[in-house]
Amino acid sequence: MTEKHRLIIDCDTGTDDAVAIMLAALHPAIDLIGVTTVFGNAPLTATTINSLSVLDLIGRPEIPVHAGISRPIVRKAMPSERFFKTDTVADPHGTYLDIPRTTRQPASTKAVDYLIETYRAATQPITLMPIGPLTNIAAAVALEPRFAEWVPKLIIMGGGHEVPNMTASAEFNIWADPDGAASVFEAGFNDVLMVPLDATHRALVTDKQCAAIGALGTPAAKATETFVTRRINSYEAMQKMDIPNSAPVHDALCVAALVEPDIITTKRCHVAVETSGTLTLGRTVVDTHHRSHQEPNADVAFDANADRFVAMLMETFG
């Protein structure tokens, strides 16, 4: 039997993070050994409760959840207010997910310590997958200089080359803590995969596919239908996709790419994060033409196989 992919997910659990957690926890090729939480789609208290609630829903409460950092690593708050009002139809997440809310507490409130100690002690490779703001990872790098050496593979959901979503230049996860993100890309991780909006917007889930997933009837399938329907309604209201009545499920594509690397198409590039631009704060500067003459530091995904992605969701949640 092939060795399972050991995985830790670092997340700001809203709707797409929830689908990613379920896909990782239920996929037969993955051993999800832990979840760490960060502020982002909602305040830290909510992202932690949402993560615990998702694991309860699918019968995996033994997977530990460690709460992390509640604000950006340098700034007091995110750079500005979001362009939508929280908990309205335009909000693709909501503060709390529309599933039964857990009464459990996290395993700890020291996610950064958990990450450092887990990787210090690891005797087998563990992929680290941050799919929210990169604050916890930046803190681990700052506290333990060897942390980047210890992580064999880092899969980041974030950024955008041609496609932003928070501003005209920036994607939300990077924009929410640009200083933290910049330090992570500069840290010297050995193997970095960045899955930006350029790829996730090529793996849209339609309302019909969403209904087909829900019809599978399992707790994960029905929850996915709930979460993705909310996303579709939000995108239809605020940022219509090229395919009508569809939405990206960004974070889950990272999990799919761990299992099937060829589900995405990548290019080796140098990535830097803008931390001071008036118009470009939080932009991932992806050097696709090698104009900076800096060595590439990431594989950047530019395309994705939408049919294969949806098929994996159906296979796993069915």
C-alpha positions as CSV (number, residue, x, y, z in Angstrom):
1,M,0.0,0.0,0.0
2,T,1.3,3.5,-0.9
3,E,2.3,5.6,2.1
4,K,-0.4,8.2,3.0
5,H,0.4,11.9,2.7
6,R,0.8,13.2,6.2
7,L,-0.7,16.7,6.4
8,I,-1.3,19.7,8.7
9,I,-3.7,22.3,7.5
10,D,-3.4,25.9,8.7
11,C,-6.7,27.7,8.0
12,D,-9.1,30.5,8.7
13,T,-12.1,28.3,8.3
14,G,-14.9,29.6,6.2
15,T,-16.7,27.8,3.5
16,D,-13.9,26.7,1.2
17,D,-11.6,25.9,4.1
18,A,-14.3,23.6,5.5
19,V,-14.5,21.7,2.2
20,A,-10.7,21.4,2.2
21,I,-10.7,20.0,5.8
22,M,-13.4,17.5,4.9
23,L,-11.5,16.4,1.7
24,A,-8.3,16.0,3.6
25,A,-9.9,14.2,6.6
26,L,-11.8,11.7,4.4
27,H,-9.5,11.1,1.4
28,P,-8.0,7.6,1.7
29,A,-4.6,8.9,0.5
30,I,-4.3,11.5,3.3
31,D,-3.5,11.3,7.0
32,L,-4.7,14.7,8.4
33,I,-2.7,14.8,11.6
34,G,-3.7,18.3,12.8
35,V,-5.4,21.6,12.1
36,T,-4.1,25.0,13.2
37,T,-6.3,28.1,12.9
38,V,-5.7,31.8,12.2
39,F,-7.8,34.9,11.8
40,G,-9.0,35.7,8.3
41,N,-12.4,34.8,6.9
42,A,-13.8,35.4,10.4
43,P,-12.3,36.2,13.8
44,L,-10.0,33.5,15.3
45,T,-12.7,32.4,17.8
46,A,-15.0,31.6,14.9
47,T,-12.4,30.0,12.6
48,T,-11.5,27.7,15.5
49,I,-15.1,26.8,16.3
50,N,-15.8,26.3,12.6
51,S,-12.8,23.9,12.3
52,L,-13.9,21.8,15.3
53,S,-17.5,21.8,14.1
54,V,-16.5,20.5,10.6
55,L,-14.5,17.6,12.2
56,D,-17.4,16.8,14.5
57,L,-19.8,16.7,11.6
58,I,-17.8,14.2,9.6
59,G,-17.0,12.0,12.6
60,R,-13.3,12.9,12.9
61,P,-13.1,14.7,16.4
62,E,-9.8,12.9,17.1
63,I,-8.0,15.3,14.8
64,P,-6.6,18.0,17.0
65,V,-7.3,21.7,16.4
66,H,-4.9,24.3,17.8
67,A,-5.9,27.9,17.8
68,G,-3.3,30.4,16.5
69,I,-2.8,34.1,16.0
70,S,-5.7,36.5,16.0
71,R,-4.3,39.5,14.0
72,P,-1.5,40.2,11.5
73,I,2.1,39.8,12.6
74,V,3.0,43.5,12.3
75,R,-0.1,45.5,11.7
76,K,-2.8,45.9,14.4
77,A,-5.5,44.8,11.9
78,M,-6.0,44.0,8.3
79,P,-5.1,46.8,5.9
80,S,-8.7,48.0,5.5
81,E,-12.4,47.0,5.8
82,R,-13.6,44.3,3.4
83,F,-15.7,45.3,0.4
84,F,-18.7,43.3,1.7
85,K,-20.7,43.4,4.9
86,T,-20.2,40.3,7.1
87,D,-23.0,37.7,7.2
88,T,-24.9,39.2,4.2
89,V,-25.5,37.4,0.9
90,A,-22.3,39.0,-0.4
91,D,-20.2,37.3,2.3
92,P,-19.1,33.9,0.9
93,H,-18.4,32.5,4.4
94,G,-20.4,34.0,7.3
95,T,-19.0,34.3,10.7
96,Y,-20.1,30.8,11.7
97,L,-20.7,27.9,9.3
98,D,-24.3,26.7,8.8
99,I,-23.8,23.4,10.5
100,P,-24.2,22.3,14.1
101,R,-21.8,24.3,16.3
102,T,-19.4,22.3,18.5
103,T,-19.1,22.6,22.3
104,R,-15.6,21.3,22.2
105,Q,-12.5,23.3,23.0
106,P,-9.3,23.3,20.9
107,A,-6.5,21.1,21.9
108,S,-4.5,24.2,22.6
109,T,-4.3,27.9,21.9
110,K,-0.6,27.7,20.9
111,A,-0.7,26.7,17.3
112,V,2.7,28.1,16.5
113,D,4.3,26.1,19.3
114,Y,2.4,23.0,18.0
115,L,3.8,23.5,14.5
116,I,7.4,24.1,15.7
117,E,7.4,21.1,18.0
118,T,5.6,18.8,15.6
119,Y,8.2,19.5,12.8
120,R,11.1,19.4,15.2
121,A,10.1,15.9,16.3
122,A,8.9,14.5,12.9
123,T,10.4,11.3,11.7
124,Q,8.3,11.1,8.5
125,P,7.5,13.9,6.0
126,I,4.5,16.1,6.9
127,T,3.2,18.5,4.3
128,L,2.2,21.9,5.7
129,M,-0.8,23.5,3.9
130,P,-1.6,27.1,4.9
131,I,-4.9,28.1,3.3
132,G,-5.5,31.4,5.2
133,P,-3.3,34.4,6.1
134,L,0.3,33.2,6.6
135,T,0.6,34.7,10.1
136,N,1.1,31.4,12.0
137,I,3.8,30.3,9.5
138,A,5.5,33.6,9.7
139,A,5.6,33.4,13.5
140,A,7.0,29.9,13.4
141,V,9.8,31.1,11.0
142,A,10.5,34.0,13.3
143,L,10.7,31.9,16.5
144,E,12.6,28.9,15.1
145,P,15.2,29.6,12.3
146,R,15.3,26.0,11.3
147,F,11.5,25.7,10.8
148,A,11.7,26.3,7.0
149,E,14.3,23.5,6.8
150,W,12.1,21.1,8.7
151,V,9.0,21.5,6.5
152,P,9.4,19.2,3.4
153,K,6.6,20.7,1.4
154,L,4.6,23.9,1.8
155,I,1.4,24.3,-0.2
156,I,0.0,27.8,0.0
157,M,-3.5,28.8,-1.1
158,G,-3.1,32.5,-1.8
159,G,-2.0,35.2,-4.2
160,G,-2.9,36.0,-7.7
161,H,-0.8,36.9,-10.8
162,E,-3.5,38.1,-13.2
163,V,-6.5,37.5,-10.9
164,P,-6.9,39.4,-7.6
165,N,-10.0,39.5,-5.4
166,M,-9.5,41.8,-2.4
167,T,-8.2,44.8,-4.3
168,A,-7.3,45.5,-7.9
169,S,-3.9,44.0,-7.1
170,A,-4.2,41.6,-4.2
171,E,-5.8,38.3,-3.1
172,F,-7.3,38.1,0.4
173,N,-5.0,35.7,2.2
174,I,-1.9,37.5,1.3
175,W,-3.5,41.0,1.6
176,A,-4.7,40.2,5.2
177,D,-1.1,39.9,6.5
178,P,1.3,41.1,3.7
179,D,4.2,41.3,6.1
180,G,3.8,37.8,7.3
181,A,3.3,36.5,3.8
182,A,6.5,38.3,2.6
183,S,8.5,36.7,5.3
184,V,7.2,33.2,4.4
185,F,8.2,33.6,0.8
186,E,11.6,34.9,1.9
187,A,12.2,32.1,4.5
188,G,13.9,29.6,2.2
189,F,11.3,26.7,2.4
190,N,12.7,23.8,0.2
191,D,9.5,23.0,-1.8
192,V,6.8,25.6,-2.1
193,L,3.7,25.3,-4.2
194,M,1.5,28.4,-4.5
195,V,-2.0,27.9,-5.7
196,P,-3.3,31.3,-6.6
197,L,-6.6,32.6,-7.9
198,D,-5.3,32.1,-11.4
199,A,-5.7,28.3,-10.9
200,T,-8.7,28.2,-8.5
201,H,-10.8,30.2,-10.9
202,R,-10.1,27.5,-13.5
203,A,-11.7,24.9,-11.2
204,L,-15.2,26.4,-10.7
205,V,-18.0,24.3,-9.2
206,T,-21.4,24.9,-10.8
207,D,-24.8,24.9,-9.1
208,K,-25.7,21.6,-10.9
209,Q,-22.4,20.0,-9.7
210,C,-23.1,21.3,-6.2
211,A,-26.5,19.7,-6.2
212,A,-25.1,16.4,-7.5
213,I,-22.6,16.4,-4.6
214,G,-25.3,17.1,-2.1
215,A,-27.4,14.2,-3.5
216,L,-24.8,11.8,-2.4
217,G,-26.4,12.2,1.0
218,T,-23.4,11.8,3.3
219,P,-22.8,14.5,6.0
220,A,-19.7,15.8,4.1
221,A,-21.6,15.9,0.8
222,K,-24.6,17.7,2.2
223,A,-22.4,20.2,4.0
224,T,-20.4,20.8,0.8
225,E,-23.7,21.6,-1.0
226,T,-24.6,24.1,1.7
227,F,-21.1,25.7,1.7
228,V,-20.7,25.9,-2.1
229,T,-24.3,27.1,-2.6
230,R,-23.5,30.0,-0.3
231,R,-20.4,30.7,-2.3
232,I,-22.2,30.6,-5.6
233,N,-24.8,33.1,-4.3
234,S,-22.1,35.4,-3.1
235,Y,-20.2,35.3,-6.3
236,E,-23.3,35.9,-8.3
237,A,-24.0,38.9,-6.2
238,M,-20.5,40.4,-6.1
239,Q,-18.1,38.9,-8.6
240,K,-19.6,36.8,-11.3
241,M,-17.5,34.1,-12.7
242,D,-17.1,33.2,-16.4
243,I,-19.4,30.2,-16.0
244,P,-22.8,31.3,-14.8
245,N,-23.9,30.1,-11.3
246,S,-20.5,28.9,-10.3
247,A,-17.9,29.6,-7.7
248,P,-14.3,28.6,-6.9
249,V,-13.6,26.5,-3.8
250,H,-10.0,27.7,-3.5
251,D,-8.7,25.8,-0.5
252,A,-9.9,22.4,-1.5
253,L,-8.0,22.6,-4.8
254,C,-4.8,22.6,-2.7
255,V,-5.8,19.3,-1.1
256,A,-6.7,17.8,-4.5
257,A,-3.2,18.9,-5.8
258,L,-1.5,17.1,-2.9
259,V,-3.1,13.8,-4.0
260,E,-3.0,14.4,-7.7
261,P,-0.2,16.9,-8.6
262,D,-1.2,17.0,-12.3
263,I,-4.7,18.3,-11.4
264,I,-2.9,21.7,-11.7
265,T,-0.5,23.1,-14.2
266,T,2.5,25.0,-12.7
267,K,5.4,27.2,-13.6
268,R,8.6,27.7,-11.6
269,C,8.8,31.4,-10.6
270,H,10.2,33.8,-8.1
271,V,7.4,35.2,-5.9
272,A,7.7,38.3,-3.7
273,V,5.0,40.1,-1.7
274,E,4.5,43.9,-1.9
275,T,4.3,45.3,1.7
276,S,4.3,49.1,1.1
277,G,2.6,49.9,-2.2
278,T,-0.2,52.4,-2.0
279,L,-2.2,50.6,-4.8
280,T,-0.5,47.2,-4.6
281,L,-0.3,46.3,-0.9
282,G,-0.4,42.5,-0.6
283,R,0.2,41.8,-4.3
284,T,2.1,38.6,-5.1
285,V,4.7,39.7,-7.6
286,V,5.2,36.6,-9.7
287,D,8.2,36.9,-12.0
288,T,6.9,34.9,-14.9
289,H,9.6,36.3,-17.3
290,H,12.6,36.2,-14.9
291,R,13.0,40.0,-15.0
292,S,14.2,40.2,-11.4
293,H,17.0,37.7,-12.1
294,Q,16.2,36.1,-8.7
295,E,16.2,32.3,-8.3
296,P,12.6,30.8,-8.4
297,N,11.3,30.1,-4.9
298,A,7.9,28.5,-5.8
299,D,6.0,26.4,-8.2
300,V,3.0,28.6,-9.1
301,A,-0.2,27.1,-10.4
302,F,-1.8,28.8,-13.4
303,D,-4.4,26.2,-14.5
304,A,-6.5,23.4,-13.1
305,N,-8.6,20.5,-14.3
306,A,-12.1,21.4,-13.1
307,D,-13.7,18.1,-14.1
308,R,-11.1,16.0,-12.2
309,F,-11.5,18.3,-9.1
310,V,-15.2,17.9,-8.9
311,A,-14.9,14.1,-9.5
312,M,-12.5,13.9,-6.5
313,L,-15.0,15.7,-4.3
314,M,-17.7,13.3,-5.4
315,E,-15.6,10.2,-5.0
316,T,-14.4,11.2,-1.5
317,F,-17.7,12.6,-0.1
318,G,-19.7,9.8,-1.6
